[in-house]
Amino acid sequence: MTDLVDVALLALLALTGISLLVLRNLFAVVILSGIYSLLSAGLFVTMDAPDVAFTESAVGVGVATVLMLGALTLVGHEEKKPTRTRILPLAVVVVTGAVLIYGTLDLPPFGDPGNPIHQHVVPRYLEQMPEEIEVDNVVSAVLASYRGYDTMGETTVIFTAGLGVLLLLSGIRRRSRGKEGAAE
């Protein structure tokens, strides 16, 4: 039954992704991207990663969708055709992608038990977790205790980024209202 749910979620993800590429109405794109995040969160739940699913639903479905809807109030709902082809943004994306791929060439093989993380970090967590924090679930122990400051830092960064975007959007809106008032 789980396999059927996984296949259905993957099929819906693929359908949503293809729809995102085809649509030109920006409001529909924003809503579909929220649906894509929601489907991803469901897939994470079926993979027994509720912490990742919670983060995806909070950030992807909630915060990102609200920020994009706020941006739509400033730019409109229809995609505008570019007046000229822009090569520079494409070149930046290609170069950045190539650098990221090059950076992954030195990574150890995925899932290899000889990887450095499996030599000192994991054994320590598994051996000393019961005495240090008395939590039965290893994942909860790592996220809530060992990585607590890291998680707090991530939350602070996301909050600050969202606040910055909202401040930028409010400044743009004030300037556009000021220009409309001056024109009258």
TIMAR-585451 format. One record per residue (C-alpha): residue number from 1; residue in three letters; x, y, z. Coordinates in Angstrom, 2 decimals, decimal comma, padded with zeros to 5 digits. Example, Ala and Ser with C-alpha at 12.3 -4.5 7.8 and 13.67 -1.06 7.14 Angstrom:
REM TIMAR-585451
<pt 1 'ALA' <012,30 -004,50 007,80>>
<pt 2 'SER' <013,67 -001,06 007,14>>
REM end
This chain:
REM TIMAR-585451
<pt 1 'MET' <000,00 000,00 000,00>>
<pt 2 'THR' <002,86 002,38 000,82>>
<pt 3 'ASP' <004,34 001,78 -002,63>>
<pt 4 'LEU' <001,03 002,78 -004,22>>
<pt 5 'VAL' <000,96 006,01 -002,21>>
<pt 6 'ASP' <004,59 006,74 -003,16>>
<pt 7 'VAL' <003,89 006,19 -006,85>>
<pt 8 'ALA' <000,75 008,33 -006,69>>
<pt 9 'LEU' <002,60 011,17 -004,95>>
<pt 10 'LEU' <005,47 010,99 -007,44>>
<pt 11 'ALA' <003,03 011,02 -010,36>>
<pt 12 'LEU' <001,26 014,06 -008,91>>
<pt 13 'LEU' <004,64 015,76 -008,36>>
<pt 14 'ALA' <005,59 015,15 -011,99>>
<pt 15 'LEU' <002,22 016,40 -013,23>>
<pt 16 'THR' <002,48 019,51 -011,06>>
<pt 17 'GLY' <006,05 020,17 -012,22>>
<pt 18 'ILE' <005,08 019,92 -015,88>>
<pt 19 'SER' <002,09 022,20 -015,26>>
<pt 20 'LEU' <004,41 024,76 -013,65>>
<pt 21 'LEU' <006,52 024,83 -016,81>>
<pt 22 'VAL' <003,55 025,34 -019,13>>
<pt 23 'LEU' <001,45 027,92 -017,27>>
<pt 24 'ARG' <001,82 031,65 -017,94>>
<pt 25 'ASN' <-000,58 032,89 -015,24>>
<pt 26 'LEU' <001,66 033,74 -012,29>>
<pt 27 'PHE' <-001,10 033,34 -009,70>>
<pt 28 'ALA' <-001,68 029,76 -010,85>>
<pt 29 'VAL' <002,08 029,13 -010,78>>
<pt 30 'VAL' <002,32 030,34 -007,17>>
<pt 31 'ILE' <-000,60 028,17 -006,07>>
<pt 32 'LEU' <000,78 025,14 -007,93>>
<pt 33 'SER' <004,20 025,63 -006,34>>
<pt 34 'GLY' <002,50 025,53 -002,94>>
<pt 35 'ILE' <000,75 022,32 -003,98>>
<pt 36 'TYR' <004,10 020,94 -005,15>>
<pt 37 'SER' <005,56 021,65 -001,70>>
<pt 38 'LEU' <002,58 020,03 -000,03>>
<pt 39 'LEU' <002,98 016,90 -002,17>>
<pt 40 'SER' <006,70 016,86 -001,33>>
<pt 41 'ALA' <005,86 017,06 002,37>>
<pt 42 'GLY' <003,52 014,09 001,94>>
<pt 43 'LEU' <006,28 012,15 000,24>>
<pt 44 'PHE' <008,67 012,96 003,09>>
<pt 45 'VAL' <006,12 011,57 005,55>>
<pt 46 'THR' <005,94 008,29 003,63>>
<pt 47 'MET' <009,75 008,14 003,79>>
<pt 48 'ASP' <009,58 008,41 007,61>>
<pt 49 'ALA' <011,06 011,91 007,69>>
<pt 50 'PRO' <008,41 013,91 009,57>>
<pt 51 'ASP' <010,91 016,59 010,57>>
<pt 52 'VAL' <011,71 017,34 006,93>>
<pt 53 'ALA' <008,00 017,17 006,05>>
<pt 54 'PHE' <007,19 019,68 008,77>>
<pt 55 'THR' <009,88 022,06 007,54>>
<pt 56 'GLU' <008,76 021,70 003,92>>
<pt 57 'SER' <005,14 022,38 004,80>>
<pt 58 'ALA' <005,99 025,38 006,99>>
<pt 59 'VAL' <008,50 026,98 004,61>>
<pt 60 'GLY' <007,41 025,70 001,19>>
<pt 61 'VAL' <003,65 025,71 001,58>>
<pt 62 'GLY' <003,33 028,51 004,11>>
<pt 63 'VAL' <006,03 031,16 004,05>>
<pt 64 'ALA' <007,14 030,89 000,41>>
<pt 65 'THR' <003,58 030,91 -000,92>>
<pt 66 'VAL' <002,61 033,93 001,17>>
<pt 67 'LEU' <005,74 035,84 000,09>>
<pt 68 'MET' <005,14 035,01 -003,58>>
<pt 69 'LEU' <001,49 036,07 -003,33>>
<pt 70 'GLY' <002,68 039,34 -001,78>>
<pt 71 'ALA' <005,09 039,83 -004,67>>
<pt 72 'LEU' <002,26 039,21 -007,15>>
<pt 73 'THR' <000,40 042,21 -005,77>>
<pt 74 'LEU' <003,29 044,32 -007,06>>
<pt 75 'VAL' <004,06 042,69 -010,40>>
<pt 76 'GLY' <000,68 041,51 -011,67>>
<pt 77 'HIS' <-000,65 038,08 -012,59>>
<pt 78 'GLU' <000,49 037,62 -016,17>>
<pt 79 'GLU' <003,99 036,82 -017,34>>
<pt 80 'LYS' <005,40 039,45 -019,65>>
<pt 81 'LYS' <007,36 038,40 -022,71>>
<pt 82 'PRO' <010,98 039,57 -022,54>>
<pt 83 'THR' <011,86 042,27 -025,04>>
<pt 84 'ARG' <015,29 040,76 -025,67>>
<pt 85 'THR' <017,12 037,56 -024,94>>
<pt 86 'ARG' <019,23 037,72 -021,82>>
<pt 87 'ILE' <022,33 035,56 -022,09>>
<pt 88 'LEU' <024,02 036,74 -018,88>>
<pt 89 'PRO' <021,49 035,17 -016,44>>
<pt 90 'LEU' <021,68 031,88 -018,35>>
<pt 91 'ALA' <025,47 031,97 -018,27>>
<pt 92 'VAL' <025,46 032,65 -014,51>>
<pt 93 'VAL' <023,13 029,70 -013,89>>
<pt 94 'VAL' <025,20 027,35 -016,08>>
<pt 95 'VAL' <028,50 028,39 -014,47>>
<pt 96 'THR' <027,04 028,11 -010,95>>
<pt 97 'GLY' <025,64 024,65 -011,75>>
<pt 98 'ALA' <028,98 023,52 -013,15>>
<pt 99 'VAL' <030,82 024,75 -010,04>>
<pt 100 'LEU' <028,34 022,95 -007,78>>
<pt 101 'ILE' <028,69 019,71 -009,74>>
<pt 102 'TYR' <032,48 020,04 -009,64>>
<pt 103 'GLY' <032,26 020,52 -005,86>>
<pt 104 'THR' <030,45 017,22 -005,46>>
<pt 105 'LEU' <033,16 015,19 -007,18>>
<pt 106 'ASP' <035,22 014,97 -003,97>>
<pt 107 'LEU' <032,34 013,79 -001,81>>
<pt 108 'PRO' <032,53 010,24 -000,47>>
<pt 109 'PRO' <030,14 007,70 -002,02>>
<pt 110 'PHE' <026,57 008,00 -000,80>>
<pt 111 'GLY' <025,68 005,44 001,87>>
<pt 112 'ASP' <029,20 004,04 002,22>>
<pt 113 'PRO' <029,67 002,79 005,81>>
<pt 114 'GLY' <033,30 003,95 005,63>>
<pt 115 'ASN' <032,30 007,62 005,26>>
<pt 116 'PRO' <033,76 009,93 007,91>>
<pt 117 'ILE' <030,40 010,68 009,53>>
<pt 118 'HIS' <029,91 006,99 010,32>>
<pt 119 'GLN' <033,31 006,72 012,01>>
<pt 120 'HIS' <033,03 009,19 014,89>>
<pt 121 'VAL' <029,72 011,09 015,02>>
<pt 122 'VAL' <027,14 008,34 014,66>>
<pt 123 'PRO' <028,75 005,88 017,12>>
<pt 124 'ARG' <029,03 008,64 019,73>>
<pt 125 'TYR' <025,36 009,59 019,36>>
<pt 126 'LEU' <024,21 005,99 019,56>>
<pt 127 'GLU' <026,39 005,11 022,56>>
<pt 128 'GLN' <026,06 008,23 024,70>>
<pt 129 'MET' <022,57 009,48 023,84>>
<pt 130 'PRO' <020,72 007,39 026,47>>
<pt 131 'GLU' <022,89 008,75 029,31>>
<pt 132 'GLU' <023,12 012,34 028,07>>
<pt 133 'ILE' <019,54 013,22 027,20>>
<pt 134 'GLU' <017,38 010,14 027,93>>
<pt 135 'VAL' <015,39 010,20 024,69>>
<pt 136 'ASP' <014,45 006,89 023,05>>
<pt 137 'ASN' <014,18 008,13 019,47>>
<pt 138 'VAL' <017,59 008,84 017,90>>
<pt 139 'VAL' <016,25 011,26 015,28>>
<pt 140 'SER' <014,34 013,30 017,88>>
<pt 141 'ALA' <017,39 013,32 020,14>>
<pt 142 'VAL' <019,67 014,60 017,40>>
<pt 143 'LEU' <017,26 017,28 016,15>>
<pt 144 'ALA' <015,97 018,48 019,51>>
<pt 145 'SER' <019,14 018,30 021,56>>
<pt 146 'TYR' <022,39 017,93 019,64>>
<pt 147 'ARG' <021,31 020,19 016,77>>
<pt 148 'GLY' <019,10 022,49 018,84>>
<pt 149 'TYR' <021,28 025,56 018,33>>
<pt 150 'ASP' <021,64 024,77 014,64>>
<pt 151 'THR' <017,86 024,50 014,25>>
<pt 152 'MET' <017,39 027,75 016,17>>
<pt 153 'GLY' <019,91 029,39 013,84>>
<pt 154 'GLU' <018,10 028,09 010,75>>
<pt 155 'THR' <014,80 029,39 012,09>>
<pt 156 'THR' <016,36 032,78 012,77>>
<pt 157 'VAL' <017,79 032,95 009,25>>
<pt 158 'ILE' <014,44 032,04 007,66>>
<pt 159 'PHE' <012,60 034,58 009,82>>
<pt 160 'THR' <015,13 037,30 008,99>>
<pt 161 'ALA' <014,98 036,52 005,27>>
<pt 162 'GLY' <011,17 036,65 005,30>>
<pt 163 'LEU' <011,18 039,90 007,23>>
<pt 164 'GLY' <013,70 041,38 004,77>>
<pt 165 'VAL' <011,58 040,41 001,78>>
<pt 166 'LEU' <008,47 041,88 003,36>>
<pt 167 'LEU' <010,31 045,12 004,11>>
<pt 168 'LEU' <011,58 045,30 000,53>>
<pt 169 'LEU' <008,11 044,67 -000,86>>
<pt 170 'SER' <006,57 047,31 001,38>>
<pt 171 'GLY' <009,20 049,87 000,27>>
<pt 172 'ILE' <008,51 049,15 -003,39>>
<pt 173 'ARG' <004,78 049,52 -002,82>>
<pt 174 'ARG' <005,24 052,86 -001,01>>
<pt 175 'ARG' <007,39 054,20 -003,85>>
<pt 176 'SER' <004,85 053,14 -006,50>>
<pt 177 'ARG' <002,02 054,78 -004,53>>
<pt 178 'GLY' <004,09 057,95 -004,19>>
<pt 179 'LYS' <004,59 058,10 -007,96>>
<pt 180 'GLU' <000,86 057,60 -008,57>>
<pt 181 'GLY' <000,02 060,41 -006,14>>
<pt 182 'ALA' <002,54 062,76 -007,78>>
<pt 183 'ALA' <001,11 062,03 -011,24>>
<pt 184 'GLU' <-002,38 063,10 -010,18>>
REM end
